[in-house]
Amino acid sequence: MPGSAHARAGRRGPRQDARRPGAGLTEAGYAVDAVGDGAAALSYAASRTYDAVVLDVMLPGMDGFEVCRTLRDRGSGRR
């Protein structure tokens, strides 16, 4: 659809760098905040409004599943 924003997930191509989380989304024009652990993810989610949150299930300290449960329990993201 013209004018609609969308994101696509898939396999990494040779031009994408696995060390830069969100690089493909940034290149597509999306604003991306990348953090290194679950506690930072919770902090960012509490202090900003996001349309979507992409979590790694292997985040150090608190995995992505726990971050998601905590955000849901707090009611984060509800408008």
N, CA, C and O atoms as CSV, one atom per row, in Angstrom:
chain,resi,resn,atom,element,x,y,z
A,1,MET,N,N,0.829,-1.171,0.000
A,1,MET,CA,C,0.000,0.000,0.000
A,1,MET,C,C,0.874,1.234,0.000
A,1,MET,O,O,1.817,1.314,0.788
A,2,PRO,N,N,0.600,2.171,-0.834
A,2,PRO,CA,C,1.368,3.404,-0.832
A,2,PRO,C,C,1.185,4.160,0.480
A,2,PRO,O,O,0.071,4.274,0.991
A,3,GLY,N,N,2.269,4.665,1.009
A,3,GLY,CA,C,2.218,5.472,2.215
A,3,GLY,C,C,2.129,4.689,3.510
A,3,GLY,O,O,2.146,5.292,4.583
A,4,SER,N,N,2.037,3.372,3.452
A,4,SER,CA,C,1.959,2.610,4.695
A,4,SER,C,C,3.346,2.140,5.097
A,4,SER,O,O,4.181,1.824,4.249
A,5,ALA,N,N,3.578,2.098,6.399
A,5,ALA,CA,C,4.865,1.637,6.923
A,5,ALA,C,C,4.754,0.156,7.233
A,5,ALA,O,O,3.717,-0.310,7.704
A,6,HIS,N,N,5.798,-0.568,6.976
A,6,HIS,CA,C,5.795,-1.988,7.300
A,6,HIS,C,C,7.225,-2.442,7.570
A,6,HIS,O,O,8.191,-1.798,7.161
A,7,ALA,N,N,7.331,-3.543,8.253
A,7,ALA,CA,C,8.634,-4.143,8.519
A,7,ALA,C,C,8.583,-5.583,8.046
A,7,ALA,O,O,7.526,-6.214,8.051
A,8,ARG,N,N,9.718,-6.088,7.645
A,8,ARG,CA,C,9.792,-7.461,7.162
A,8,ARG,C,C,10.913,-8.169,7.900
A,8,ARG,O,O,12.001,-7.619,8.068
A,9,ALA,N,N,10.650,-9.367,8.331
A,9,ALA,CA,C,11.680,-10.167,8.996
A,9,ALA,C,C,12.071,-11.303,8.061
A,9,ALA,O,O,11.246,-11.786,7.287
A,10,GLY,N,N,13.290,-11.716,8.130
A,10,GLY,CA,C,13.736,-12.818,7.299
A,10,GLY,C,C,15.178,-13.147,7.592
A,10,GLY,O,O,15.737,-12.700,8.593
A,11,ARG,N,N,15.769,-13.913,6.737
A,11,ARG,CA,C,17.170,-14.289,6.911
A,11,ARG,C,C,18.081,-13.121,6.621
A,11,ARG,O,O,17.760,-12.243,5.820
A,12,ARG,N,N,19.215,-13.123,7.280
A,12,ARG,CA,C,20.202,-12.072,7.033
A,12,ARG,C,C,20.853,-12.301,5.673
A,12,ARG,O,O,21.286,-13.401,5.332
A,13,GLY,N,N,20.898,-11.237,4.936
A,13,GLY,CA,C,21.599,-11.279,3.666
A,13,GLY,C,C,23.045,-10.878,3.874
A,13,GLY,O,O,23.422,-10.482,4.977
A,14,PRO,N,N,23.856,-10.972,2.847
A,14,PRO,CA,C,25.274,-10.647,2.993
A,14,PRO,C,C,25.530,-9.189,3.356
A,14,PRO,O,O,26.598,-8.871,3.879
A,15,ARG,N,N,24.576,-8.295,3.090
A,15,ARG,CA,C,24.790,-6.871,3.373
A,15,ARG,C,C,24.384,-6.490,4.791
A,15,ARG,O,O,24.731,-5.400,5.245
A,16,GLN,N,N,23.662,-7.349,5.504
A,16,GLN,CA,C,23.224,-7.016,6.850
A,16,GLN,C,C,24.275,-7.452,7.860
A,16,GLN,O,O,24.891,-8.508,7.713
A,17,ASP,N,N,24.473,-6.640,8.875
A,17,ASP,CA,C,25.481,-6.896,9.888
A,17,ASP,C,C,24.795,-7.363,11.165
A,17,ASP,O,O,24.028,-6.607,11.762
A,18,ALA,N,N,25.056,-8.597,11.595
A,18,ALA,CA,C,24.421,-9.163,12.777
A,18,ALA,C,C,24.826,-8.417,14.045
A,18,ALA,O,O,24.150,-8.538,15.067
A,19,ARG,N,N,25.904,-7.656,14.002
A,19,ARG,CA,C,26.343,-6.915,15.184
A,19,ARG,C,C,25.589,-5.611,15.348
A,19,ARG,O,O,25.756,-4.935,16.363
A,20,ARG,N,N,24.774,-5.243,14.391
A,20,ARG,CA,C,23.999,-4.000,14.459
A,20,ARG,C,C,22.513,-4.323,14.519
A,20,ARG,O,O,21.837,-4.322,13.490
A,21,PRO,N,N,21.997,-4.599,15.718
A,21,PRO,CA,C,20.566,-4.916,15.814
A,21,PRO,C,C,19.725,-3.777,15.258
A,21,PRO,O,O,19.990,-2.609,15.542
A,22,GLY,N,N,18.734,-4.108,14.483
A,22,GLY,CA,C,17.845,-3.093,13.932
A,22,GLY,C,C,18.377,-2.372,12.710
A,22,GLY,O,O,17.734,-1.441,12.223
A,23,ALA,N,N,19.532,-2.772,12.201
A,23,ALA,CA,C,20.129,-2.067,11.065
A,23,ALA,C,C,19.181,-2.037,9.865
A,23,ALA,O,O,19.045,-1.005,9.208
A,24,GLY,N,N,18.541,-3.141,9.585
A,24,GLY,CA,C,17.615,-3.186,8.450
A,24,GLY,C,C,16.427,-2.263,8.651
A,24,GLY,O,O,15.970,-1.623,7.704
A,25,LEU,N,N,15.922,-2.189,9.877
A,25,LEU,CA,C,14.807,-1.290,10.155
A,25,LEU,C,C,15.234,0.167,10.036
A,25,LEU,O,O,14.491,0.997,9.512
A,26,THR,N,N,16.428,0.475,10.520
A,26,THR,CA,C,16.947,1.841,10.399
A,26,THR,C,C,17.098,2.225,8.935
A,26,THR,O,O,16.712,3.321,8.531
A,27,GLU,N,N,17.655,1.325,8.148
A,27,GLU,CA,C,17.846,1.590,6.721
A,27,GLU,C,C,16.510,1.768,6.003
A,27,GLU,O,O,16.431,2.451,4.981
A,28,ALA,N,N,15.454,1.142,6.550
A,28,ALA,CA,C,14.122,1.273,5.952
A,28,ALA,C,C,13.402,2.529,6.431
A,28,ALA,O,O,12.270,2.783,6.021
A,29,GLY,N,N,14.046,3.319,7.296
A,29,GLY,CA,C,13.470,4.577,7.724
A,29,GLY,C,C,12.803,4.562,9.089
A,29,GLY,O,O,12.180,5.548,9.483
A,30,TYR,N,N,12.924,3.458,9.816
A,30,TYR,CA,C,12.336,3.387,11.147
A,30,TYR,C,C,13.323,3.900,12.192
A,30,TYR,O,O,14.535,3.760,12.028
A,31,ALA,N,N,12.805,4.492,13.262
A,31,ALA,CA,C,13.639,4.880,14.404
A,31,ALA,C,C,13.820,3.642,15.271
A,31,ALA,O,O,12.848,2.954,15.581
A,32,VAL,N,N,15.046,3.357,15.659
A,32,VAL,CA,C,15.352,2.140,16.418
A,32,VAL,C,C,16.181,2.500,17.644
A,32,VAL,O,O,17.167,3.231,17.542
A,33,ASP,N,N,15.779,1.986,18.806
A,33,ASP,CA,C,16.580,2.046,20.017
A,33,ASP,C,C,17.026,0.621,20.314
A,33,ASP,O,O,16.189,-0.254,20.535
A,34,ALA,N,N,18.315,0.379,20.323
A,34,ALA,CA,C,18.846,-0.949,20.621
A,34,ALA,C,C,19.534,-0.905,21.976
A,34,ALA,O,O,20.344,-0.016,22.242
A,35,VAL,N,N,19.211,-1.862,22.826
A,35,VAL,CA,C,19.812,-1.945,24.153
A,35,VAL,C,C,20.446,-3.313,24.334
A,35,VAL,O,O,20.165,-4.240,23.574
A,36,GLY,N,N,21.303,-3.440,25.340
A,36,GLY,CA,C,22.081,-4.661,25.488
A,36,GLY,C,C,21.599,-5.671,26.497
A,36,GLY,O,O,22.140,-6.774,26.565
A,37,ASP,N,N,20.581,-5.324,27.297
A,37,ASP,CA,C,20.105,-6.292,28.282
A,37,ASP,C,C,18.645,-6.024,28.633
A,37,ASP,O,O,18.080,-4.999,28.255
A,38,GLY,N,N,18.048,-6.960,29.360
A,38,GLY,CA,C,16.639,-6.867,29.699
A,38,GLY,C,C,16.290,-5.677,30.573
A,38,GLY,O,O,15.248,-5.051,30.379
A,39,ALA,N,N,17.154,-5.353,31.539
A,39,ALA,CA,C,16.892,-4.217,32.421
A,39,ALA,C,C,16.840,-2.918,31.628
A,39,ALA,O,O,15.988,-2.067,31.885
A,40,ALA,N,N,17.735,-2.762,30.675
A,40,ALA,CA,C,17.735,-1.565,29.828
A,40,ALA,C,C,16.480,-1.525,28.960
A,40,ALA,O,O,15.911,-0.456,28.738
A,41,ALA,N,N,16.049,-2.682,28.472
A,41,ALA,CA,C,14.826,-2.737,27.669
A,41,ALA,C,C,13.634,-2.251,28.486
A,41,ALA,O,O,12.813,-1.482,27.986
A,42,LEU,N,N,13.529,-2.694,29.743
A,42,LEU,CA,C,12.436,-2.245,30.609
A,42,LEU,C,C,12.519,-0.749,30.868
A,42,LEU,O,O,11.501,-0.057,30.860
A,43,SER,N,N,13.709,-0.256,31.094
A,43,SER,CA,C,13.900,1.170,31.348
A,43,SER,C,C,13.461,2.007,30.148
A,43,SER,O,O,12.743,2.996,30.301
A,44,TYR,N,N,13.897,1.603,28.952
A,44,TYR,CA,C,13.509,2.331,27.745
A,44,TYR,C,C,11.993,2.263,27.538
A,44,TYR,O,O,11.364,3.271,27.216
A,45,ALA,N,N,11.416,1.088,27.721
A,45,ALA,CA,C,9.976,0.923,27.495
A,45,ALA,C,C,9.165,1.760,28.478
A,45,ALA,O,O,8.074,2.221,28.142
A,46,ALA,N,N,9.680,1.960,29.681
A,46,ALA,CA,C,8.968,2.745,30.691
A,46,ALA,C,C,9.064,4.249,30.433
A,46,ALA,O,O,8.208,5.013,30.878
A,47,SER,N,N,10.095,4.668,29.720
A,47,SER,CA,C,10.324,6.099,29.553
A,47,SER,C,C,9.974,6.633,28.166
A,47,SER,O,O,10.111,7.831,27.919
A,48,ARG,N,N,9.531,5.780,27.273
A,48,ARG,CA,C,9.198,6.185,25.911
A,48,ARG,C,C,7.937,5.473,25.457
A,48,ARG,O,O,7.492,4.516,26.089
A,49,THR,N,N,7.363,5.945,24.356
A,49,THR,CA,C,6.221,5.277,23.738
A,49,THR,C,C,6.691,4.640,22.440
A,49,THR,O,O,7.285,5.304,21.590
A,50,TYR,N,N,6.424,3.362,22.296
A,50,TYR,CA,C,6.836,2.627,21.104
A,50,TYR,C,C,5.620,2.042,20.407
A,50,TYR,O,O,4.638,1.668,21.047
A,51,ASP,N,N,5.703,1.969,19.085
A,51,ASP,CA,C,4.670,1.287,18.314
A,51,ASP,C,C,4.880,-0.217,18.348
A,51,ASP,O,O,3.922,-0.984,18.252
A,52,ALA,N,N,6.126,-0.640,18.484
A,52,ALA,CA,C,6.458,-2.070,18.525
A,52,ALA,C,C,7.747,-2.254,19.313
A,52,ALA,O,O,8.596,-1.364,19.366
A,53,VAL,N,N,7.874,-3.421,19.921
A,53,VAL,CA,C,9.093,-3.782,20.643
A,53,VAL,C,C,9.530,-5.147,20.121
A,53,VAL,O,O,8.748,-6.098,20.104
A,54,VAL,N,N,10.780,-5.230,19.700
A,54,VAL,CA,C,11.352,-6.491,19.238
A,54,VAL,C,C,12.359,-6.928,20.292
A,54,VAL,O,O,13.306,-6.201,20.591
A,55,LEU,N,N,12.155,-8.112,20.853
A,55,LEU,CA,C,13.007,-8.598,21.934
A,55,LEU,C,C,13.760,-9.843,21.518
A,55,LEU,O,O,13.242,-10.686,20.785
A,56,ASP,N,N,14.974,-9.947,21.988
A,56,ASP,CA,C,15.781,-11.155,21.820
A,56,ASP,C,C,15.499,-12.039,23.024
A,56,ASP,O,O,15.600,-11.582,24.163
A,57,VAL,N,N,15.150,-13.291,22.791
A,57,VAL,CA,C,14.855,-14.175,23.917
A,57,VAL,C,C,16.105,-14.523,24.718
A,57,VAL,O,O,15.999,-15.091,25.805
A,58,MET,N,N,17.278,-14.196,24.205
A,58,MET,CA,C,18.531,-14.510,24.886
A,58,MET,C,C,19.186,-13.261,25.490
A,58,MET,O,O,20.406,-13.236,25.653
A,59,LEU,N,N,18.408,-12.229,25.824
A,59,LEU,CA,C,18.980,-11.037,26.445
A,59,LEU,C,C,19.665,-11.416,27.755
A,59,LEU,O,O,19.157,-12.253,28.501
A,60,PRO,N,N,20.807,-10.807,28.038
A,60,PRO,CA,C,21.473,-11.104,29.308
A,60,PRO,C,C,20.719,-10.494,30.490
A,60,PRO,O,O,20.074,-9.453,30.366
A,61,GLY,N,N,20.813,-11.152,31.616
A,61,GLY,CA,C,20.200,-10.646,32.846
A,61,GLY,C,C,18.733,-11.007,32.963
A,61,GLY,O,O,18.338,-11.681,33.914
A,62,MET,N,N,17.932,-10.578,32.028
A,62,MET,CA,C,16.500,-10.868,31.990
A,62,MET,C,C,16.169,-11.146,30.532
A,62,MET,O,O,16.310,-10.269,29.680
A,63,ASP,N,N,15.725,-12.372,30.243
A,63,ASP,CA,C,15.495,-12.719,28.841
A,63,ASP,C,C,14.272,-11.997,28.276
A,63,ASP,O,O,13.489,-11.402,29.016
A,64,GLY,N,N,14.127,-12.060,26.975
A,64,GLY,CA,C,13.050,-11.359,26.292
A,64,GLY,C,C,11.665,-11.789,26.733
A,64,GLY,O,O,10.740,-10.977,26.740
A,65,PHE,N,N,11.503,-13.070,27.105
A,65,PHE,CA,C,10.206,-13.535,27.587
A,65,PHE,C,C,9.836,-12.840,28.897
A,65,PHE,O,O,8.697,-12.410,29.079
A,66,GLU,N,N,10.806,-12.733,29.807
A,66,GLU,CA,C,10.556,-12.075,31.088
A,66,GLU,C,C,10.299,-10.579,30.896
A,66,GLU,O,O,9.439,-10.004,31.563
A,67,VAL,N,N,11.039,-9.959,29.994
A,67,VAL,CA,C,10.789,-8.543,29.688
A,67,VAL,C,C,9.359,-8.376,29.184
A,67,VAL,O,O,8.651,-7.467,29.618
A,68,CYS,N,N,8.937,-9.234,28.285
A,68,CYS,CA,C,7.585,-9.154,27.728
A,68,CYS,C,C,6.538,-9.349,28.822
A,68,CYS,O,O,5.566,-8.596,28.882
A,69,ARG,N,N,6.719,-10.347,29.688
A,69,ARG,CA,C,5.777,-10.579,30.788
A,69,ARG,C,C,5.699,-9.353,31.699
A,69,ARG,O,O,4.612,-8.943,32.107
A,70,THR,N,N,6.853,-8.777,32.010
A,70,THR,CA,C,6.888,-7.608,32.891
A,70,THR,C,C,6.173,-6.418,32.254
A,70,THR,O,O,5.415,-5.713,32.921
A,71,LEU,N,N,6.416,-6.201,30.967
A,71,LEU,CA,C,5.742,-5.101,30.270
A,71,LEU,C,C,4.232,-5.309,30.263
A,71,LEU,O,O,3.468,-4.367,30.475
A,72,ARG,N,N,3.811,-6.536,30.021
A,72,ARG,CA,C,2.365,-6.828,30.033
A,72,ARG,C,C,1.774,-6.615,31.422
A,72,ARG,O,O,0.704,-6.024,31.561
A,73,ASP,N,N,2.475,-7.099,32.454
A,73,ASP,CA,C,1.985,-6.934,33.825
A,73,ASP,C,C,1.858,-5.461,34.201
A,73,ASP,O,O,0.938,-5.083,34.927
A,74,ARG,N,N,2.761,-4.643,33.720
A,74,ARG,CA,C,2.740,-3.200,34.010
A,74,ARG,C,C,1.706,-2.468,33.169
A,74,ARG,O,O,1.361,-1.323,33.459
A,75,GLY,N,N,1.214,-3.124,32.134
A,75,GLY,CA,C,0.264,-2.456,31.242
A,75,GLY,C,C,0.957,-1.523,30.271
A,75,GLY,O,O,0.314,-0.646,29.696
A,76,SER,N,N,2.272,-1.695,30.073
A,76,SER,CA,C,3.021,-0.843,29.150
A,76,SER,C,C,2.478,-0.990,27.745
A,76,SER,O,O,2.143,-2.087,27.296
A,77,GLY,N,N,2.400,0.136,27.065
A,77,GLY,CA,C,1.979,0.123,25.678
A,77,GLY,C,C,0.500,0.335,25.481
A,77,GLY,O,O,0.044,0.538,24.356
A,78,ARG,N,N,-0.254,0.290,26.555
A,78,ARG,CA,C,-1.695,0.518,26.410
A,78,ARG,C,C,-1.962,2.003,26.333
A,78,ARG,O,O,-1.445,2.784,27.132
A,79,ARG,N,N,-2.762,2.379,25.379
A,79,ARG,CA,C,-3.062,3.806,25.168
A,79,ARG,C,C,-4.482,4.111,25.512
A,79,ARG,O,O,-4.912,5.258,25.397
